[in-house]
Amino acid sequence: SPVSSEQEVSFTSEAQLTAATKPGYAYGLAEVRGSTATPLAGSVAAYYDADGAGADSSEALITANDKGWYIQTFAATGVITFKNLTPGKVYRIVGIPAAAISPALNVNERPEYVLDEGYYADMRILPVSAGDTETVWNIDLEAVGMKARATIKNARSDVEYALLDSAGGGVALAHEWTNWTTSDSKGRVRFNNLTLDTVYYLVVRPLGYGEVTYAEAAEAAVKVRTPSHPDLSVANIARPNYTTITIANTSSGYDYAAVDTKTGQIVEQKHGLDNTTLRFENLDERKAYQVVIRRAGGSWLKGVRVYPYPSKLYIDYVNETVRSSADSTGNIPVNVEYRIQKKKK
């Protein structure tokens, strides 16, 4: 059976490959670029964990021999892990019986020479660390008005990113209408003007690997989905008077509602129109409301709390009392009374 291996990309976009070990085997690593396999012993860090529990006190740094082979007393429960790898690159993990290595006979002298099916596995590294099919640790997905934006956090400067509209390497959706793009000075990559409630595929290729096509990069795409509803931001919601709530920049295809925060009941509901302002009127001036949104006919998705319109108060002079004698400091105390009143509408 093929070498049993898996990949991982950390939140900081550092990549690694792990392979389960077998007693009596030797392991090696190479980078595959086109038809060329380049040995990597010495340029990556290799660790061996005999109990297979991951990075713990039992994990130890190991070194390869001069031919690039890691030959240890490997256990059936162990794992070998290659770290400091680059997203987008294709790596080949090789594992063969150590007895099959014979430099004198020019047989399996180096890992990159092994071409026997079942003794190696090629893997293209994912662009970012992925959770489930639509949750990604490194990416912020947010609605911006009636569009969406994807921001890659901790993007690497040695790779290029692209966003595709299909897993098969379809049309590239450009970062500010370019193609492949690199991180900015803050270590971010942003894709703007995306469609809401839409699946996209993030891909990556190493900087300088211009021969890698979108379709090839899509072999290791990470699936993301943009938010399902437009931005319902505090900036777009106002309570201009005691009994009215307004929602600016609404979107067609979506419903908006004002919900009584104490009863949980919808008191008014309206359908949005692109770039228009909705008004909920004749509300109770004493109550707070939750403004919520949904795709027409769907479930209510998001809420912004709107508090009662602030009362306009004024201070009314009531009374002043002057004592007839001074206190111990020689001052004559004066008591002044005021009443705070709500200004009439």
C-alpha positions, -999 to +999 in steps of 0.1 A: +000+000+000+012+036-005+031+054+022+006+065+048+010+103+051-009+134+060-003+172+060-009+200+083-007+238+080-005+258+112-023+291+120+010+308+111+010+291+077+039+268+086+034+234+069+045+199+077+041+163+065+038+132+087+042+096+077+035+065+098+067+044+102+073+007+098+100-014+115+130-020+092+121+008+068+140+039+057+124+073+048+133+103+027+118+135+014+121+153-020+104+182-037+087+174-070+087+202-096+077+191-130+096+160-138+124+167-113+126+154-078+150+174-056+163+159-023+156+179+008+176+163+036+194+191+053+170+219+042+140+207+063+137+195+098+128+159+105+115+146+137+107+111+149+081+102+176+081+066+186+047+065+202+030+085+175+014+109+199+026+140+181+049+168+192+056+159+228+086+150+250+092+118+230+096+136+197+133+139+187+151+156+159+168+131+135+193+135+107+197+118+074+227+100+060+248+114+032+223+099+006+193+116+022+179+085+040+166+086+075+174+052+089+164+047+125+150+018+146+115+028+136+085+014+155+052+003+141+035+030+163+059+058+153+056+088+130+082+108+111+074+144+106+090+169+082+086+205+092+093+240+077+077+232+044+061+256+020+024+258+011+018+250-026+048+229-031+046+192-040+065+170-016+073+133-020+076+111+011+095+079+003+095+048+025+112+015+015+128-014+034+162-004+045+176-037+031+165-026-004+190+003-004+222-007-022+245+021-032+271-004-044+246-018-069+231+016-077+197+005-064+176+030-045+207+049-037+187+081-029+151+087-020+144+107-052+155+076-073+127+054-059+099+051-085+083+019-074+045+023-070+034+019-034+067+032-018+061+069-021+034+095-018+032+129-035+013+157-017+007+193-026+006+214+006-027+232+014-026+271+013-039+275+049-049+255+078-084+242+073-110+232+098-141+215+084-153+220+048-163+256+052-144+268+083-109+280+079-086+291+108-066+316+088-093+334+069-118+361+080-150+361+059-172+391+063-200+409+046-192+445+034-224+461+024-240+438-003-207+421-011-183+399+008-145+400+016-121+373+024-089+382+043-061+357+048-043+362+081-007+354+085-002+351+048+033+341+037+055+364+017+071+335-003+039+323-019+011+336-041-026+332-034-056+331-057-093+325-052-112+303-077-149+299-084-146+261-088-126+232-075-115+224-110-094+255-113-120+277-129-120+315-133-096+332-109-113+359-089-088+387-087-075+406-057-083+441-069-086+425-104-052+411-107-044+374-107-020+357-083-013+380-054+011+382-024+007+394+011+008+431+020+030+447+046+007+435+074+009+399+063-026+398+048-041+390+015-076+404+007-101+394-019-128+420-023-162+423-041-171+386-036-207+373-039-226+366-007-235+330+002-211+316-023-184+289-022-149+297-034-116+278-034-084+292-021-052+280-038-015+289-035+017+284-054+053+292-043+067+325-054+085+321-087+067+289-097+049+306-126+044+272-143+018+262-117-017+266-132-049+273-113-060+237-121-028+222-107-030+244-076-066+234-071-054+199-063-049+213-028-076+239-026-093+250+006-131+255+004-146+287+019-181+301+019-189+338+022-215+351+047-251+344+037-264+379+045-254+415+038-237+436+063-261+446+090-238+471+107-244+495+135-234+523+112-264+517+090-290+516+118-303+546+136-331+557+159-337+593+148-366+598+172-384+581+200-407+559+178-387+553+146-358+530+136-341+534+102-319+509+083-298+523+055-283+505+025-307+476+025-306+448-001-332+433-023-338+396-017-336+401+021-362+407+048-356+430+078-375+431+110-377+448+144-380+424+173-392+433+208-362+423+230-384+414+259-410+393+242-390+381+212-419+389+189-415+407+156-433+440+157-427+451+122-412+434+091-403+448+056-386+436+024-353+454+014-346+472-018-311+478-030-295+510-016-327+522+000-335+531+036-363+512+055-382+528+083-399+510+112-423+536+128-448+538+156-425+519+179-427+520+217-404+548+228-395+530+261-384+497+245-352+484+230-354+464+197-333+439+179-330+445+141-326+412+123-321+401+087-328+370+066-328+359+030-364+361+018-382+331+032-352+318+052-343+319+089-335+351+107-297+353+109-283+383+127-292+411+151-282+446+161-296+459+194-312+494+191-318+511+224-345+537+233-340+572+220-321+592+246-343+615+267-337+652+265-334+664+301-332+699+316-325+711+351-352+732+368-343+754+397-365+746+427-353+762+460-324+779+478-319+779+515-294+801+533-285+794+569-286+822+594-252+814+609-218+804+598-204+769+603-171+761+621-150+773+591-167+807+591-187+800+559-224+804+556-238+772+539-262+776+510-284+746+500-297+747+464-323+723+451-328+713+414-352+690+397-342+670+366-371+669+342-377+652+308-383+677+281-416+674+265-417+662+229 
